[in-house]
Amino acid sequence: MRVLLVEDDIAIADLVARSLKEHHYAVDIAEDGAIGWEYAQSTSYDLILLDVDLPKLDGISLCQRLRHHRCETPIVMMTAKAASEHQIRGLDAGADDYLVKPINLGELQARVRALLRRGVVAANSLLEVGHLRLDPRSCQVTYAKKCLALTPKEYSLLELLLRHPTRVFSCGDIIEHLWTFDDPPQEDSVKSHIKGLRQKLKAVGATDWIENVYGLGYRLRERISNAEEDNAEEDNQKSLPQQYHQAVEELWEQYRETMEERFIALQQAIDSPILTPELRQTAEQAAHKLAGVLGMFERDEGTQIARHLEKIFETEPQPQQNQIVRSLLQRLGEILRQDKVSLADSVAESASLLSPSIPETIESESPQTWQKETKTEIASIRSWTVLAVDDDPIILATLKQMLEPWGMRVTGIDNPLKFWAVLSQVNPDLLILDVQMPQLSGVVLCQAIRANPAWQSIPIIFLTAHQESATVQQIFAAGADDYLVKPVVGQELISRLTNRLERIRLLQTLSIKDSITGLPNQFNSSQAIAALINCTSSGCFAIASLANLKQINVQQGHAFGNRILKQTGQRLQAIFCNGEVLGYWGNGEFILGIADTPKAVVQPQLLDALKTVQDSLQVIYHAAVVEYSSNSSTVRTLYQLANSLLANS
């Protein structure tokens, strides 16, 4: 599990971090509130420990800001002030718990375990699934009373799966939960730990408990004995597939009248002695809406009939089409009124009614079918916020039912004219837009979003009932990232959304961190140094340059060069970990900004850190340190001055 500790007292931070790491938690330390905010924004934490009296941004304000931005991570406030009013302020700001310094580490561990149990199936301190048990207090793991000797990362991985037995975790998600910024692994390393854990579980009889979910990640899958099957069958009645099935049926009953009204609009159009343009347009829209939703309720034949009717009503039906239209309407009415059992028995009866150009019943996985095939509950990889705009309330309700079990918060708008007002309130991670809406088309709305600097980079996925190349080209020309054809299929929707959102997270990480060293990149670190200069009276700016990087890459390969850069970044982070700004600017250049410290102190520390890398890897580093004052210095002038010293060294 991954914990963010925001504490400016070095001694307390080190003591608390050591205590947490002994219990296999991955701990990131932020020395002030501003850095804590950046950390909390850039990754997902299972718990945040937050000091009240912090520089730059105090703990109360940071807690309020996190809650304002819908951060639901448990927060424990820490302070030396025992007065009740301070505790009340912290709890009112959104904290879940409160600790008074000096902190009792045993009490801290107990409170951490209690908060991490939120949302866990078991209410006691033990994490149990079947015969598999993990005790967070003793860090002991057993299966059928046989002890498992796990490495710290294997233990943490198993704890993560046991705390969330219904969730699917991608490799990126596992990295976020179990590794700190200081030591990010490669994806192959995650797979290696998965393999090791599987082998040790198998050795004690727990075979195939960690399951691959194709295209998504890993989840815990319990294998039960014959003796337990009867009890398990009873428990499975309450699992997500059944809940989903029941919820979809409730939605069908809730909106059955609305779909009947759409059917009546079609009936009136064909029964009217004179088909006016208004009646024809109403019929076309009704068919369009039915085509978009019936398949989502496992009535794929109804979707195909509605699409055929929509195509017919695009123009005035010819007299010779009247009989086929009436036959299609008759069958559509039967589908709307049948339950699923009788519907499944009679799907093939009306295949001959459909035009040869219209495919027969779609052989695709419906949400319920897909959920049944998974056999166990599936939940979200990460909590994301989705804003869906569709004039059909049935589509919006069904999207919520599909996505919310995965932990996605879904807000629906059935009137696109309200979009901009809701957008700023919801602040979504992703948009889902319908193409065809009467008030404002999704294409026009997408173009407006892409023209807005504040929102032009947000991912947009379209829903459309039409798959013609002209419609697809129009969607992508407006700035869409992807599209789905109605009726929406659960598995495809989840896969598309999670893949898109995982890419967002990767891009967000790459936008602030260098992928090789794990240090802030040039843009991010230069901004941090500029802020450091503005808020402090004096300090130092330093460059450490790997002089023979190009030669190393040519002679020994880029993999070896990257290894040197990574080790250098780790060494610098180990030495300068008390609020200094570190960055990697490319081409072997490491940058350091440190406030209120003279050159006579910084230079020996930097040279000692570099000497360790130079001696172990036989490389050459040159370093230059310059002092600054906030009244006369900028990042650019300091960089120029330090480079001139390097050139003359």
C-alpha positions as CSV (number, residue, x, y, z in Angstrom):
1,M,0.0,0.0,0.0
2,R,1.3,3.5,-0.8
3,V,1.3,6.3,1.8
4,L,2.0,10.0,1.4
5,L,3.7,11.6,4.4
6,V,3.7,15.4,4.4
7,E,5.9,16.5,7.3
8,D,8.5,19.3,7.5
9,D,10.3,17.9,10.6
10,I,13.0,15.6,9.2
11,A,13.3,13.6,12.4
12,I,9.6,12.9,12.7
13,A,9.3,12.1,8.9
14,D,12.2,9.7,9.0
15,L,10.8,7.9,12.2
16,V,7.3,7.6,10.8
17,A,8.5,6.5,7.4
18,R,10.7,3.8,8.9
19,S,7.8,2.5,11.0
20,L,5.5,2.3,8.0
21,K,8.2,0.7,5.7
22,E,8.7,-2.0,8.4
23,H,5.1,-3.0,7.7
24,H,5.7,-3.0,3.9
25,Y,4.1,0.3,3.1
26,A,5.6,2.3,0.3
27,V,6.1,5.9,1.6
28,D,6.6,9.1,-0.3
29,I,7.8,12.1,1.8
30,A,6.9,15.7,1.0
31,E,8.6,18.5,3.1
32,D,6.0,21.2,2.6
33,G,2.3,21.6,1.7
34,A,3.0,22.7,-1.9
35,I,5.1,19.6,-2.6
36,G,2.4,17.5,-0.9
37,W,-0.2,18.9,-3.2
38,E,1.9,18.1,-6.3
39,Y,2.4,14.5,-5.1
40,A,-1.2,14.0,-4.3
41,Q,-2.2,15.3,-7.8
42,S,0.3,13.2,-9.7
43,T,-0.4,9.8,-8.2
44,S,-3.0,7.7,-6.2
45,Y,-2.3,7.1,-2.5
46,D,-4.1,4.7,-0.2
47,L,-3.5,7.0,2.8
48,I,-2.2,10.6,3.5
49,L,-0.5,11.5,6.7
50,L,-0.6,15.3,7.0
51,D,1.1,17.6,9.5
52,V,-0.9,20.7,10.4
53,D,2.0,23.3,10.6
54,L,3.6,23.1,7.2
55,P,5.5,25.7,5.2
56,K,4.1,27.2,1.9
57,L,0.7,25.5,2.4
58,D,-0.5,24.5,5.8
59,G,-2.1,21.1,6.5
60,I,-5.6,22.4,7.1
61,S,-5.6,24.3,3.7
62,L,-4.1,21.4,1.9
63,C,-6.7,19.0,3.3
64,Q,-9.5,21.4,2.3
65,R,-8.0,21.7,-1.2
66,L,-7.8,17.9,-1.6
67,R,-11.4,17.4,-0.5
68,H,-12.5,20.3,-2.8
69,H,-10.9,18.4,-5.7
70,R,-12.8,15.2,-4.8
71,C,-9.8,13.4,-3.3
72,E,-11.4,10.5,-1.3
73,T,-8.2,9.1,0.1
74,P,-8.2,8.7,3.9
75,I,-6.4,11.6,5.6
76,V,-4.8,11.5,9.1
77,M,-3.9,14.9,10.5
78,M,-0.8,15.2,12.8
79,T,-0.1,18.1,15.1
80,A,1.7,19.0,18.4
81,K,-1.4,21.0,19.4
82,A,-3.7,18.9,21.6
83,A,-6.4,21.5,22.0
84,S,-9.8,20.3,20.9
85,E,-10.4,23.3,18.6
86,H,-7.4,22.3,16.5
87,Q,-8.8,18.7,16.2
88,I,-12.2,20.1,15.2
89,R,-10.6,22.3,12.5
90,G,-8.8,19.3,11.1
91,L,-11.9,17.1,11.0
92,D,-14.0,19.9,9.6
93,A,-11.5,20.3,6.8
94,G,-12.1,16.8,5.8
95,A,-9.7,14.7,7.8
96,D,-10.7,11.1,8.7
97,D,-8.6,10.9,11.9
98,Y,-6.3,12.9,14.1
99,L,-3.0,12.2,16.0
100,V,-1.3,14.4,18.5
101,K,2.5,14.6,18.7
102,P,4.5,13.0,20.1
103,I,3.1,10.2,18.0
104,N,2.9,6.7,19.4
105,L,4.0,4.5,16.5
106,G,1.9,1.5,17.7
107,E,-1.2,3.7,17.7
108,L,-0.2,5.1,14.3
109,Q,0.0,1.6,12.9
110,A,-3.4,0.7,14.4
111,R,-5.1,3.8,13.0
112,V,-3.5,3.3,9.6
113,R,-4.8,-0.3,9.5
114,A,-8.3,0.8,10.6
115,L,-8.5,3.5,7.8
116,L,-7.2,1.1,5.2
117,R,-9.9,-1.3,6.0
118,R,-12.5,1.1,4.6
119,G,-14.2,-0.6,1.8
120,V,-12.6,-4.0,2.6
121,V,-15.1,-6.9,2.7
122,A,-13.8,-8.2,6.1
123,A,-14.5,-6.0,9.1
124,N,-11.8,-7.5,11.3
125,S,-8.1,-6.8,11.1
126,L,-7.3,-10.0,9.3
127,L,-7.5,-10.0,5.5
128,E,-9.1,-13.3,4.5
129,V,-10.4,-14.8,1.3
130,G,-11.2,-18.5,1.7
131,H,-8.2,-20.3,3.3
132,L,-5.8,-17.4,2.5
133,R,-5.1,-15.1,5.4
134,L,-2.9,-12.0,5.8
135,D,-2.3,-10.4,9.2
136,P,-1.2,-6.7,8.8
137,R,-0.1,-6.6,12.5
138,S,2.4,-9.4,12.2
139,C,2.9,-9.3,8.4
140,Q,2.3,-13.1,8.4
141,V,0.6,-14.8,5.5
142,T,-0.9,-18.3,5.6
143,Y,-2.9,-20.6,3.4
144,A,-4.7,-23.5,5.0
145,K,-2.5,-22.8,8.0
146,K,0.7,-23.1,5.9
147,C,3.0,-20.1,6.2
148,L,4.2,-18.3,3.0
149,A,7.6,-16.8,3.0
150,L,7.1,-13.7,0.8
151,T,9.4,-10.9,-0.2
152,P,8.3,-7.4,0.9
153,K,7.0,-6.6,-2.6
154,E,5.2,-10.0,-2.9
155,Y,3.6,-9.3,0.5
156,S,2.6,-5.8,-0.5
157,L,1.1,-7.1,-3.8
158,L,-0.9,-9.8,-2.1
159,E,-2.1,-7.3,0.6
160,L,-3.3,-4.9,-2.2
161,L,-5.3,-7.7,-3.9
162,L,-6.8,-8.9,-0.6
163,R,-7.8,-5.4,0.4
164,H,-9.6,-5.0,-2.9
165,P,-10.7,-8.6,-3.8
166,T,-13.2,-7.3,-6.4
167,R,-10.8,-5.0,-8.3
168,V,-8.7,-5.3,-11.4
169,F,-5.3,-3.7,-11.3
170,S,-3.2,-2.7,-14.3
171,C,0.6,-2.8,-14.1
172,G,0.6,1.0,-13.8
173,D,-1.9,0.9,-11.0
174,I,0.2,-1.7,-9.1
175,I,3.3,0.5,-9.5
176,E,1.4,3.5,-8.2
177,H,0.3,1.6,-5.1
178,L,3.5,-0.3,-4.2
179,W,6.5,1.8,-5.4
180,T,7.6,5.3,-4.4
181,F,8.8,8.0,-6.7
182,D,12.4,7.2,-5.7
183,D,12.4,3.7,-7.2
184,P,9.9,3.3,-10.1
185,P,10.2,-0.2,-11.6
186,Q,9.7,-1.3,-15.2
187,E,6.5,-3.2,-16.2
188,D,8.6,-6.4,-16.5
189,S,9.5,-6.1,-12.8
190,V,5.8,-6.1,-11.9
191,K,5.2,-9.2,-13.9
192,S,8.2,-10.8,-12.2
193,H,6.7,-10.2,-8.8
194,I,3.3,-11.5,-10.0
195,K,5.0,-14.7,-11.2
196,G,6.9,-15.1,-7.9
197,L,3.8,-14.7,-5.8
198,R,1.8,-17.1,-8.0
199,Q,4.5,-19.8,-7.6
200,K,4.6,-19.4,-3.8
201,L,0.8,-19.6,-3.6
202,K,0.8,-22.7,-5.9
203,A,3.4,-24.3,-3.7
204,V,0.9,-24.3,-0.7
205,G,-2.1,-25.4,-2.8
206,A,-3.6,-22.0,-3.8
207,T,-3.5,-22.6,-7.6
208,D,-4.5,-19.9,-10.1
209,W,-5.6,-17.4,-7.5
210,I,-4.1,-14.4,-9.5
211,E,-5.9,-14.1,-12.7
212,N,-5.1,-12.2,-15.9
213,V,-7.9,-10.0,-17.2
214,Y,-7.2,-9.6,-20.8
215,G,-6.2,-6.0,-21.8
216,L,-6.8,-4.7,-18.3
217,G,-4.6,-6.3,-15.6
218,Y,-4.7,-8.6,-12.7
219,R,-7.3,-9.6,-10.1
220,L,-7.7,-12.1,-7.2
221,R,-9.7,-15.2,-8.1
222,E,-10.5,-17.6,-5.3
223,R,-10.4,-21.3,-6.1
224,I,-12.7,-23.2,-3.7
225,S,-13.0,-26.8,-2.7
226,N,-16.0,-29.0,-3.4
227,A,-17.0,-28.8,0.2
228,E,-17.3,-25.0,0.0
229,E,-19.2,-24.9,-3.3
230,D,-22.7,-24.9,-1.7
231,N,-21.9,-21.9,0.5
232,A,-20.1,-20.1,-2.3
233,E,-23.0,-20.6,-4.6
234,E,-25.3,-18.8,-2.1
235,D,-22.7,-16.0,-1.7
236,N,-22.4,-15.6,-5.5
237,Q,-26.1,-14.7,-5.7
238,K,-25.1,-11.3,-4.3
239,S,-22.1,-10.8,-6.7
240,L,-21.8,-8.0,-9.2
241,P,-23.1,-9.9,-12.3
242,Q,-26.4,-10.5,-10.5
243,Q,-26.5,-7.0,-9.1
244,Y,-25.9,-5.7,-12.6
245,H,-28.5,-7.9,-14.2
246,Q,-31.1,-6.8,-11.6
247,A,-30.2,-3.1,-12.1
248,V,-30.5,-3.4,-15.9
249,E,-33.9,-5.0,-15.5
250,E,-35.0,-2.2,-13.1
251,L,-33.8,0.3,-15.7
252,W,-35.8,-1.5,-18.4
253,E,-38.9,-1.3,-16.3
254,Q,-38.2,2.3,-15.4
255,Y,-38.0,3.4,-19.0
256,R,-40.4,0.9,-20.6
257,E,-43.0,3.6,-20.9
258,T,-40.6,6.0,-22.7
259,M,-39.7,3.3,-25.2
260,E,-43.4,2.6,-25.7
261,E,-43.9,6.3,-26.5
262,R,-41.2,6.1,-29.2
263,F,-42.9,3.0,-30.6
264,I,-46.2,4.9,-30.7
265,A,-44.5,7.7,-32.7
266,L,-43.5,5.1,-35.3
267,Q,-47.0,3.6,-35.3
268,Q,-48.6,7.0,-35.8
269,A,-46.4,7.8,-38.7
270,I,-47.3,4.6,-40.6
271,D,-51.0,4.8,-39.7
272,S,-51.5,8.5,-40.6
273,P,-53.3,9.0,-43.9
274,I,-50.9,11.8,-44.7
275,L,-47.3,11.5,-43.6
276,T,-46.4,15.1,-42.8
277,P,-42.7,16.1,-42.6
278,E,-43.2,16.6,-38.8
279,L,-44.5,13.1,-38.4
280,R,-41.8,11.6,-40.5
281,Q,-39.1,13.5,-38.6
282,T,-40.5,12.4,-35.3
283,A,-40.6,8.8,-36.5
284,E,-37.0,9.0,-37.7
285,Q,-35.9,10.4,-34.3
286,A,-37.9,7.8,-32.4
287,A,-36.3,5.0,-34.4
288,H,-32.8,6.5,-33.9
289,K,-33.3,6.5,-30.1
290,L,-34.6,3.0,-30.0
291,A,-31.7,1.8,-32.1
292,G,-29.3,3.3,-29.6
293,V,-30.7,1.7,-26.5
294,L,-32.4,-1.6,-27.2
295,G,-29.1,-3.5,-27.6
296,M,-27.9,-2.2,-24.3
297,F,-30.8,-4.2,-22.7
298,E,-29.8,-7.4,-24.7
299,R,-32.5,-6.7,-27.4
300,D,-30.1,-6.6,-30.3
301,E,-32.7,-7.6,-32.8
302,G,-34.8,-4.6,-31.7
303,T,-31.7,-2.4,-32.4
304,Q,-31.4,-3.8,-36.0
305,I,-35.1,-3.3,-36.7
306,A,-35.0,0.3,-35.4
307,R,-32.0,1.1,-37.5
308,H,-33.8,-0.3,-40.6
309,L,-36.9,1.8,-39.7
310,E,-34.7,4.9,-39.2
311,K,-33.2,4.4,-42.7
312,I,-36.7,4.1,-44.2
313,F,-38.0,7.3,-42.5
314,E,-35.0,9.3,-43.6
315,T,-37.1,9.9,-46.7
316,E,-40.8,9.4,-47.2
317,P,-41.6,5.7,-47.3
318,Q,-42.7,4.3,-50.7
319,P,-46.1,2.6,-50.9
320,Q,-44.4,-0.8,-51.6
321,Q,-42.5,-0.4,-48.2
322,N,-45.7,-0.1,-46.1
323,Q,-46.1,-3.8,-45.6
324,I,-42.4,-4.4,-44.5
325,V,-42.7,-1.3,-42.2
326,R,-45.8,-2.7,-40.6
327,S,-44.2,-6.1,-40.2
328,L,-41.1,-4.6,-38.6
329,L,-43.3,-2.5,-36.3
330,Q,-45.2,-5.6,-35.2
331,R,-42.0,-7.4,-34.4
332,L,-40.6,-4.4,-32.6
333,G,-43.7,-4.1,-30.5
334,E,-43.4,-7.8,-29.5
335,I,-39.7,-7.2,-28.5
336,L,-40.6,-4.2,-26.4
337,R,-43.3,-6.2,-24.5
338,Q,-41.5,-9.5,-24.1
339,D,-39.4,-10.5,-21.2
340,K,-35.9,-11.8,-21.8
341,V,-36.7,-15.5,-21.6
342,S,-39.5,-15.4,-24.2
343,L,-37.4,-13.0,-26.2
344,A,-34.4,-15.4,-26.4
345,D,-36.7,-18.2,-27.6
346,S,-38.1,-16.2,-30.5
347,V,-35.2,-14.2,-31.8
348,A,-34.9,-16.1,-35.1
349,E,-38.6,-15.8,-36.0
350,S,-38.4,-12.4,-37.7
351,A,-34.9,-12.6,-39.3
352,S,-36.6,-12.7,-42.7
353,L,-38.2,-9.3,-42.1
354,L,-34.8,-7.6,-42.3
355,S,-33.4,-6.3,-45.5
356,P,-30.4,-8.3,-46.9
357,S,-28.4,-5.1,-46.4
358,I,-29.2,-5.0,-42.7
359,P,-27.2,-7.6,-40.7
360,E,-29.1,-10.0,-38.5
361,T,-28.9,-10.0,-34.7
362,I,-25.5,-8.8,-33.6
363,E,-23.4,-11.5,-32.1
364,S,-21.7,-9.3,-29.6
365,E,-21.3,-9.5,-25.9
366,S,-23.9,-7.6,-23.9
367,P,-22.9,-6.1,-20.5
368,Q,-24.7,-8.9,-18.7
369,T,-23.2,-11.6,-20.8
370,W,-19.7,-10.2,-20.3
371,Q,-20.3,-9.8,-16.6
372,K,-21.4,-13.4,-16.3
373,E,-18.4,-14.6,-18.1
374,T,-16.1,-12.9,-15.7
375,K,-17.8,-15.0,-12.9
376,T,-16.5,-12.7,-10.1
377,E,-17.0,-9.1,-9.2
378,I,-14.9,-6.5,-11.1
379,A,-14.4,-3.0,-9.9
380,S,-12.5,0.1,-10.9
381,I,-8.8,0.3,-11.6
382,R,-8.9,3.8,-10.4
383,S,-11.5,6.4,-9.6
384,W,-12.1,8.7,-12.6
385,T,-14.8,11.3,-13.3
386,V,-16.7,11.0,-16.5
387,L,-19.2,13.5,-18.0
388,A,-21.6,12.1,-20.5
389,V,-23.8,14.3,-22.8
390,D,-26.7,12.5,-24.5
391,D,-30.3,13.7,-25.0
392,D,-31.5,10.2,-24.3
393,P,-31.9,9.7,-20.5
394,I,-32.0,5.9,-21.0
395,I,-28.5,6.0,-22.4
396,L,-27.2,8.2,-19.5
397,A,-28.8,5.9,-16.9
398,T,-27.3,2.8,-18.6
399,L,-23.9,4.4,-18.8
400,K,-24.0,5.1,-15.1
401,Q,-24.9,1.4,-14.4
402,M,-22.1,0.2,-16.6
403,L,-19.3,2.5,-15.3
404,E,-20.0,3.2,-11.6
405,P,-19.4,-0.4,-10.5
406,W,-15.9,0.2,-11.8
407,G,-15.5,3.2,-9.5
408,M,-16.0,5.8,-12.2
409,R,-18.1,8.8,-11.1
410,V,-20.6,9.5,-13.9
411,T,-22.5,12.7,-14.4
412,G,-25.0,12.8,-17.2
413,I,-26.4,15.8,-19.1
414,D,-29.5,15.4,-21.3
415,N,-29.4,19.0,-22.5
416,P,-26.1,20.0,-24.2
417,L,-27.0,23.7,-23.7
418,K,-26.2,23.1,-20.0
419,F,-22.8,21.6,-20.8
420,W,-20.5,24.6,-19.9
421,A,-22.1,25.3,-16.6
422,V,-21.8,21.6,-15.5
423,L,-18.3,21.2,-16.9
424,S,-16.7,23.6,-14.5
425,Q,-18.5,22.1,-11.6
426,V,-17.7,18.4,-12.4
427,N,-14.1,18.9,-13.7
428,P,-14.1,15.5,-15.5
429,D,-11.2,13.4,-16.6
430,L,-13.1,12.3,-19.8
431,L,-16.1,13.3,-21.9
432,I,-18.6,11.1,-23.6
433,L,-20.6,12.9,-26.3
434,D,-23.6,11.8,-28.4
435,V,-23.3,12.8,-32.1
436,Q,-26.9,13.6,-32.9
437,M,-28.7,15.8,-30.4
438,P,-31.6,18.2,-31.2
439,Q,-30.4,21.2,-29.2
440,L,-26.7,21.1,-30.2
441,S,-24.9,18.4,-32.1
442,G,-22.0,16.7,-30.4
443,V,-19.7,17.5,-33.3
444,V,-20.3,21.3,-32.8
445,L,-19.8,20.9,-29.1
446,C,-16.6,19.0,-29.6
447,Q,-15.2,21.7,-31.9
448,A,-16.0,24.3,-29.2
449,I,-14.2,22.3,-26.5
450,R,-11.1,21.9,-28.7
451,A,-11.1,25.7,-29.2
452,N,-11.2,26.3,-25.5
453,P,-7.6,26.4,-24.1
454,A,-8.7,25.3,-20.6
455,W,-10.3,22.1,-21.9
456,Q,-8.8,21.4,-25.4
457,S,-6.7,18.4,-24.2
458,I,-9.5,16.5,-22.4
459,P,-10.2,13.1,-24.0
460,I,-13.5,12.9,-25.9
461,I,-15.2,9.7,-26.9
462,F,-18.3,9.8,-29.1
463,L,-21.4,7.6,-29.1
464,T,-23.1,7.2,-32.5
465,A,-25.8,5.0,-33.9
466,H,-24.2,5.4,-37.4
467,Q,-21.0,3.8,-38.6
468,E,-20.8,5.4,-42.0
469,S,-17.3,6.6,-43.0
470,A,-18.6,10.2,-43.4
471,T,-19.9,10.3,-39.8
472,V,-16.6,8.8,-38.5
473,Q,-14.5,11.3,-40.5
474,Q,-16.7,14.2,-39.2
475,I,-16.2,13.0,-35.6
476,F,-12.4,12.8,-35.8
477,A,-12.2,16.1,-37.8
478,A,-14.0,17.7,-34.8
479,G,-11.3,16.5,-32.5
480,A,-12.6,13.2,-31.1
481,D,-10.2,10.7,-29.6
482,D,-12.4,7.6,-30.2
483,Y,-15.9,6.5,-30.9
484,L,-18.3,3.7,-30.1
485,V,-21.3,2.5,-32.1
486,K,-24.6,2.2,-30.2
487,P,-25.8,0.1,-28.6
488,V,-22.8,0.3,-26.3
489,V,-21.3,-3.0,-25.2
490,G,-20.0,-3.1,-21.6
491,Q,-16.7,-4.8,-22.2
492,E,-15.7,-2.6,-25.2
493,L,-16.7,0.6,-23.3
494,I,-14.7,-0.3,-20.2
495,S,-11.7,-1.3,-22.3
496,R,-11.7,1.9,-24.4
497,L,-12.2,4.1,-21.4
498,T,-9.6,2.5,-19.1
499,N,-7.0,2.4,-21.9
500,R,-7.6,6.0,-22.7
501,L,-7.5,7.0,-19.0
502,E,-4.3,5.0,-18.4
503,R,-2.7,6.9,-21.2
504,I,-3.7,10.2,-19.6
505,R,-2.1,9.1,-16.3
506,L,1.1,8.1,-18.2
507,L,1.2,11.4,-20.0
508,Q,0.6,13.3,-16.8
509,T,3.6,11.5,-15.2
510,L,5.8,12.1,-18.3
511,S,4.8,15.8,-18.3
512,I,6.4,16.4,-14.9
513,K,9.0,13.6,-14.5
514,D,11.9,12.3,-16.5
515,S,11.3,8.7,-17.4
516,I,14.9,7.6,-16.9
517,T,16.0,9.3,-13.7
518,G,12.5,9.7,-12.0
519,L,13.4,13.3,-11.3
520,P,11.3,16.3,-12.3
521,N,11.9,17.3,-15.9
522,Q,13.3,20.6,-17.1
523,F,9.9,22.4,-17.3
524,N,8.7,21.3,-13.9
525,S,12.0,21.7,-12.0
526,S,12.8,25.1,-13.5
527,Q,9.4,26.4,-12.4
528,A,10.1,25.0,-8.9
529,I,13.5,26.7,-8.8
530,A,12.0,30.0,-10.0
531,A,9.4,29.7,-7.1
532,L,12.3,28.9,-4.7
533,I,14.2,32.0,-5.8
534,N,11.1,34.2,-5.4
535,C,10.2,33.1,-1.9
536,T,13.8,33.0,-0.4
537,S,16.4,35.6,0.1
538,S,19.4,33.6,-0.9
539,G,20.6,30.1,-1.8
540,C,22.5,28.1,-4.4
541,F,21.9,26.8,-8.0
542,A,24.1,23.9,-9.2
543,I,24.7,21.9,-12.3
544,A,26.2,18.4,-12.3
545,S,27.1,17.3,-15.8
546,L,28.0,13.8,-17.0
547,A,30.9,14.8,-19.3
548,N,31.3,11.6,-21.2
549,L,27.7,10.5,-21.6
550,K,27.8,10.5,-25.4
551,Q,31.0,8.4,-25.3
552,I,29.4,5.9,-22.9
553,N,26.3,5.6,-25.1
554,V,28.4,4.9,-28.2
555,Q,30.9,2.5,-26.6
556,Q,28.7,0.7,-24.0
557,G,25.2,1.3,-25.2
558,H,22.3,3.5,-24.1
559,A,21.1,0.9,-21.5
560,F,24.3,1.4,-19.6
561,G,24.1,5.2,-19.9
562,N,20.6,5.1,-18.6
563,R,21.7,3.0,-15.7
564,I,24.3,5.6,-14.8
565,L,21.7,8.4,-15.0
566,K,19.2,6.5,-12.9
567,Q,21.8,5.7,-10.2
568,T,22.9,9.4,-10.2
569,G,19.4,10.5,-9.7
570,Q,18.9,8.1,-6.8
571,R,22.1,9.2,-5.1
572,L,21.2,12.9,-5.4
573,Q,17.7,12.2,-4.0
574,A,19.3,10.3,-1.0
575,I,21.6,13.3,-0.2
576,F,19.3,16.2,-1.0
577,C,16.0,15.2,0.5
578,N,15.1,18.1,2.8
579,G,13.2,20.5,0.5
580,E,15.9,21.0,-2.2
581,V,14.7,21.1,-5.8
582,L,16.3,18.4,-8.0
583,G,15.8,18.1,-11.7
584,Y,17.1,16.4,-14.9
585,W,17.4,18.6,-17.9
586,G,18.7,16.0,-20.4
587,N,22.1,15.5,-22.0
588,G,23.5,14.4,-18.7
589,E,22.7,17.6,-16.8
590,F,21.4,17.4,-13.2
591,I,20.1,20.6,-11.7
592,L,19.9,21.5,-8.0
593,G,18.3,24.4,-6.3
594,I,18.7,24.9,-2.5
595,A,17.6,27.8,-0.4
596,D,19.3,29.6,2.6
597,T,22.4,27.5,2.2
598,P,25.9,28.9,1.2
599,K,28.0,27.6,-1.6
600,A,30.6,26.4,1.0
601,V,28.1,23.9,2.3
602,V,26.4,22.8,-1.0
603,Q,29.5,22.2,-3.1
604,P,31.2,19.5,-0.8
605,Q,27.8,17.7,-0.5
606,L,27.3,17.7,-4.2
607,L,30.9,16.5,-5.0
608,D,30.6,13.7,-2.4
609,A,27.4,12.5,-3.9
610,L,28.9,12.5,-7.4
611,K,32.1,10.8,-6.2
612,T,30.2,7.8,-5.1
613,V,28.8,7.3,-8.6
614,Q,32.1,8.1,-10.3
615,D,34.0,5.6,-8.3
616,S,31.5,2.8,-8.7
617,L,30.8,3.2,-12.5
618,Q,34.0,4.8,-13.8
619,V,32.4,8.0,-15.2
620,I,33.3,11.7,-15.2
621,Y,31.1,14.4,-13.6
622,H,31.8,18.1,-13.7
623,A,29.9,20.3,-11.2
624,A,29.4,24.0,-10.7
625,V,27.7,25.8,-7.9
626,V,26.6,29.5,-7.9
627,E,24.9,31.6,-5.3
628,Y,21.8,33.6,-5.9
629,S,19.7,36.4,-4.3
630,S,16.0,36.8,-5.0
631,N,16.4,40.4,-6.0
632,S,18.9,39.9,-8.9
633,S,18.7,36.3,-10.1
634,T,16.6,34.2,-12.5
635,V,16.8,30.6,-13.5
636,R,18.2,31.6,-16.9
637,T,21.0,33.8,-15.6
638,L,22.0,31.2,-12.9
639,Y,22.1,28.5,-15.6
640,Q,24.3,30.7,-17.8
641,L,26.6,31.5,-15.0
642,A,27.0,27.9,-13.9
643,N,27.6,26.8,-17.5
644,S,30.4,29.4,-17.8
645,L,32.1,27.9,-14.7
646,L,31.8,24.4,-16.2
647,A,33.3,25.6,-19.5
648,N,36.3,27.1,-17.6
649,S,36.8,24.1,-15.3
